Amino acid sequence: MTLNIVNIKEAARKKSLGELGELFALKAFVDKKFDRIRNINDHVMNETFADITCEKDAQNYVVSVKARNKFQKNGKLNTRYNLGKDVYEKALSSEKKYKAKACWMAIQFDRNSFSVYFGYLKDLNGSRAIPVDKCEKGLCGEIWVNNKRHYFDFDYYTNRER
């Protein structure tokens, strides 16, 4: 296979994993009894910070969802999910636009299970990455779902050599 085709397939895999993560995020918000849950990407592609807006107890939230494989290609734990350059400036813009608090959600996928972690951007204390290793231990954010079994064929999404 040529390098270009490999790159195209890898980009499609990552995009699809991100979309799967957003679906799991929507379900997590429903399960946590949030209201007015909206996938921003349904209306505005590539909003600067957030993927989802929602509300609970009269508080609005804008949420950046990051879905990743639990393990890197080399088999090591994927410990940090990057939120991107200028994340705090972008989040501030989204907070103003949506009159909401900026949050993050990390969706960690493994071959047969998934976990969901949620937290406020301000609690990352200036870091531009979600420390998922700390989330797993309950040291950062909240654990909403912990190693719950999923029932789909994960082979396409895995980043391990096949």
TORKOL-4160 file (C-alpha; in steps of 0.2 Angstrom, whole numbers, padded with zeros to 4 digits, m for minus):
162
<pt num="1" X="0000" Y="0000" Z="0000"/>
<pt num="2" X="0006" Y="0017" Z="m0004"/>
<pt num="3" X="0010" Y="0029" Z="0010"/>
<pt num="4" X="m0004" Y="0041" Z="0004"/>
<pt num="5" X="m0017" Y="0027" Z="0006"/>
<pt num="6" X="m0011" Y="0022" Z="0023"/>
<pt num="7" X="m0012" Y="0040" Z="0028"/>
<pt num="8" X="m0030" Y="0042" Z="0021"/>
<pt num="9" X="m0035" Y="0026" Z="0030"/>
<pt num="10" X="m0027" Y="0032" Z="0047"/>
<pt num="11" X="m0036" Y="0049" Z="0046"/>
<pt num="12" X="m0053" Y="0040" Z="0042"/>
<pt num="13" X="m0050" Y="0028" Z="0057"/>
<pt num="14" X="m0046" Y="0043" Z="0069"/>
<pt num="15" X="m0061" Y="0053" Z="0063"/>
<pt num="16" X="m0073" Y="0038" Z="0065"/>
<pt num="17" X="m0066" Y="0035" Z="0082"/>
<pt num="18" X="m0069" Y="0053" Z="0087"/>
<pt num="19" X="m0087" Y="0052" Z="0080"/>
<pt num="20" X="m0090" Y="0036" Z="0090"/>
<pt num="21" X="m0083" Y="0045" Z="0105"/>
<pt num="22" X="m0096" Y="0059" Z="0103"/>
<pt num="23" X="m0110" Y="0046" Z="0102"/>
<pt num="24" X="m0104" Y="0039" Z="0118"/>
<pt num="25" X="m0103" Y="0056" Z="0126"/>
<pt num="26" X="m0121" Y="0060" Z="0121"/>
<pt num="27" X="m0127" Y="0044" Z="0130"/>
<pt num="28" X="m0116" Y="0048" Z="0145"/>
<pt num="29" X="m0125" Y="0065" Z="0147"/>
<pt num="30" X="m0142" Y="0057" Z="0145"/>
<pt num="31" X="m0137" Y="0044" Z="0158"/>
<pt num="32" X="m0132" Y="0059" Z="0170"/>
<pt num="33" X="m0148" Y="0068" Z="0167"/>
<pt num="34" X="m0142" Y="0083" Z="0158"/>
<pt num="35" X="m0154" Y="0093" Z="0147"/>
<pt num="36" X="m0153" Y="0102" Z="0131"/>
<pt num="37" X="m0139" Y="0091" Z="0125"/>
<pt num="38" X="m0133" Y="0096" Z="0107"/>
<pt num="39" X="m0119" Y="0090" Z="0096"/>
<pt num="40" X="m0112" Y="0106" Z="0090"/>
<pt num="41" X="m0105" Y="0097" Z="0075"/>
<pt num="42" X="m0122" Y="0094" Z="0068"/>
<pt num="43" X="m0124" Y="0113" Z="0065"/>
<pt num="44" X="m0106" Y="0120" Z="0065"/>
<pt num="45" X="m0092" Y="0109" Z="0059"/>
<pt num="46" X="m0076" Y="0111" Z="0069"/>
<pt num="47" X="m0081" Y="0123" Z="0082"/>
<pt num="48" X="m0066" Y="0131" Z="0090"/>
<pt num="49" X="m0067" Y="0122" Z="0107"/>
<pt num="50" X="m0082" Y="0112" Z="0110"/>
<pt num="51" X="m0091" Y="0097" Z="0103"/>
<pt num="52" X="m0107" Y="0097" Z="0114"/>
<pt num="53" X="m0117" Y="0109" Z="0123"/>
<pt num="54" X="m0129" Y="0104" Z="0137"/>
<pt num="55" X="m0137" Y="0110" Z="0153"/>
<pt num="56" X="m0140" Y="0104" Z="0171"/>
<pt num="57" X="m0148" Y="0113" Z="0185"/>
<pt num="58" X="m0149" Y="0129" Z="0175"/>
<pt num="59" X="m0130" Y="0129" Z="0171"/>
<pt num="60" X="m0124" Y="0128" Z="0153"/>
<pt num="61" X="m0109" Y="0118" Z="0148"/>
<pt num="62" X="m0098" Y="0117" Z="0133"/>
<pt num="63" X="m0088" Y="0101" Z="0132"/>
<pt num="64" X="m0073" Y="0096" Z="0121"/>
<pt num="65" X="m0074" Y="0077" Z="0119"/>
<pt num="66" X="m0058" Y="0067" Z="0116"/>
<pt num="67" X="m0060" Y="0049" Z="0112"/>
<pt num="68" X="m0044" Y="0038" Z="0111"/>
<pt num="69" X="m0038" Y="0020" Z="0112"/>
<pt num="70" X="m0033" Y="0015" Z="0129"/>
<pt num="71" X="m0016" Y="0009" Z="0123"/>
<pt num="72" X="m0004" Y="0017" Z="0111"/>
<pt num="73" X="0003" Y="0007" Z="0096"/>
<pt num="74" X="0018" Y="0002" Z="0106"/>
<pt num="75" X="0006" Y="m0006" Z="0119"/>
<pt num="76" X="0009" Y="0007" Z="0133"/>
<pt num="77" X="m0005" Y="0016" Z="0141"/>
<pt num="78" X="m0011" Y="0032" Z="0132"/>
<pt num="79" X="m0010" Y="0043" Z="0148"/>
<pt num="80" X="m0013" Y="0060" Z="0141"/>
<pt num="81" X="m0026" Y="0066" Z="0128"/>
<pt num="82" X="m0021" Y="0083" Z="0120"/>
<pt num="83" X="m0034" Y="0096" Z="0120"/>
<pt num="84" X="m0024" Y="0107" Z="0107"/>
<pt num="85" X="m0015" Y="0123" Z="0105"/>
<pt num="86" X="m0023" Y="0138" Z="0112"/>
<pt num="87" X="m0036" Y="0128" Z="0121"/>
<pt num="88" X="m0039" Y="0140" Z="0135"/>
<pt num="89" X="m0042" Y="0155" Z="0123"/>
<pt num="90" X="m0053" Y="0144" Z="0112"/>
<pt num="91" X="m0063" Y="0138" Z="0128"/>
<pt num="92" X="m0065" Y="0156" Z="0133"/>
<pt num="93" X="m0072" Y="0161" Z="0117"/>
<pt num="94" X="m0085" Y="0146" Z="0118"/>
<pt num="95" X="m0089" Y="0150" Z="0136"/>
<pt num="96" X="m0094" Y="0168" Z="0130"/>
<pt num="97" X="m0103" Y="0162" Z="0114"/>
<pt num="98" X="m0113" Y="0149" Z="0123"/>
<pt num="99" X="m0114" Y="0157" Z="0141"/>
<pt num="100" X="m0107" Y="0141" Z="0148"/>
<pt num="101" X="m0093" Y="0133" Z="0158"/>
<pt num="102" X="m0079" Y="0124" Z="0148"/>
<pt num="103" X="m0077" Y="0106" Z="0151"/>
<pt num="104" X="m0069" Y="0091" Z="0144"/>
<pt num="105" X="m0074" Y="0073" Z="0142"/>
<pt num="106" X="m0062" Y="0059" Z="0139"/>
<pt num="107" X="m0068" Y="0043" Z="0132"/>
<pt num="108" X="m0056" Y="0029" Z="0133"/>
<pt num="109" X="m0059" Y="0014" Z="0122"/>
<pt num="110" X="m0051" Y="m0004" Z="0123"/>
<pt num="111" X="m0055" Y="m0019" Z="0113"/>
<pt num="112" X="m0070" Y="m0024" Z="0124"/>
<pt num="113" X="m0073" Y="m0010" Z="0136"/>
<pt num="114" X="m0074" Y="0009" Z="0138"/>
<pt num="115" X="m0073" Y="0022" Z="0152"/>
<pt num="116" X="m0079" Y="0040" Z="0152"/>
<pt num="117" X="m0071" Y="0054" Z="0162"/>
<pt num="118" X="m0078" Y="0071" Z="0164"/>
<pt num="119" X="m0071" Y="0087" Z="0171"/>
<pt num="120" X="m0069" Y="0106" Z="0171"/>
<pt num="121" X="m0056" Y="0114" Z="0160"/>
<pt num="122" X="m0051" Y="0126" Z="0174"/>
<pt num="123" X="m0046" Y="0111" Z="0185"/>
<pt num="124" X="m0032" Y="0106" Z="0173"/>
<pt num="125" X="m0023" Y="0121" Z="0180"/>
<pt num="126" X="m0016" Y="0127" Z="0163"/>
<pt num="127" X="m0012" Y="0110" Z="0156"/>
<pt num="128" X="m0017" Y="0107" Z="0138"/>
<pt num="129" X="m0020" Y="0088" Z="0140"/>
<pt num="130" X="m0032" Y="0077" Z="0150"/>
<pt num="131" X="m0021" Y="0066" Z="0162"/>
<pt num="132" X="m0031" Y="0050" Z="0159"/>
<pt num="133" X="m0020" Y="0040" Z="0170"/>
<pt num="134" X="m0025" Y="0052" Z="0185"/>
<pt num="135" X="m0043" Y="0051" Z="0179"/>
<pt num="136" X="m0042" Y="0032" Z="0180"/>
<pt num="137" X="m0037" Y="0033" Z="0198"/>
<pt num="138" X="m0050" Y="0046" Z="0203"/>
<pt num="139" X="m0037" Y="0060" Z="0205"/>
<pt num="140" X="m0044" Y="0071" Z="0191"/>
<pt num="141" X="m0062" Y="0074" Z="0186"/>
<pt num="142" X="m0075" Y="0062" Z="0188"/>
<pt num="143" X="m0077" Y="0044" Z="0183"/>
<pt num="144" X="m0094" Y="0042" Z="0174"/>
<pt num="145" X="m0091" Y="0025" Z="0167"/>
<pt num="146" X="m0078" Y="0013" Z="0172"/>
<pt num="147" X="m0072" Y="m0001" Z="0161"/>
<pt num="148" X="m0090" Y="m0005" Z="0155"/>
<pt num="149" X="m0092" Y="m0019" Z="0142"/>
<pt num="150" X="m0096" Y="m0013" Z="0124"/>
<pt num="151" X="m0103" Y="m0025" Z="0111"/>
<pt num="152" X="m0096" Y="m0019" Z="0094"/>
<pt num="153" X="m0081" Y="m0025" Z="0084"/>
<pt num="154" X="m0067" Y="m0014" Z="0089"/>
<pt num="155" X="m0054" Y="m0020" Z="0076"/>
<pt num="156" X="m0056" Y="m0006" Z="0064"/>
<pt num="157" X="m0054" Y="0007" Z="0078"/>
<pt num="158" X="m0038" Y="m0001" Z="0087"/>
<pt num="159" X="m0022" Y="0008" Z="0083"/>
<pt num="160" X="m0012" Y="m0008" Z="0087"/>
<pt num="161" X="m0004" Y="m0017" Z="0072"/>
<pt num="162" X="m0016" Y="m0030" Z="0065"/>
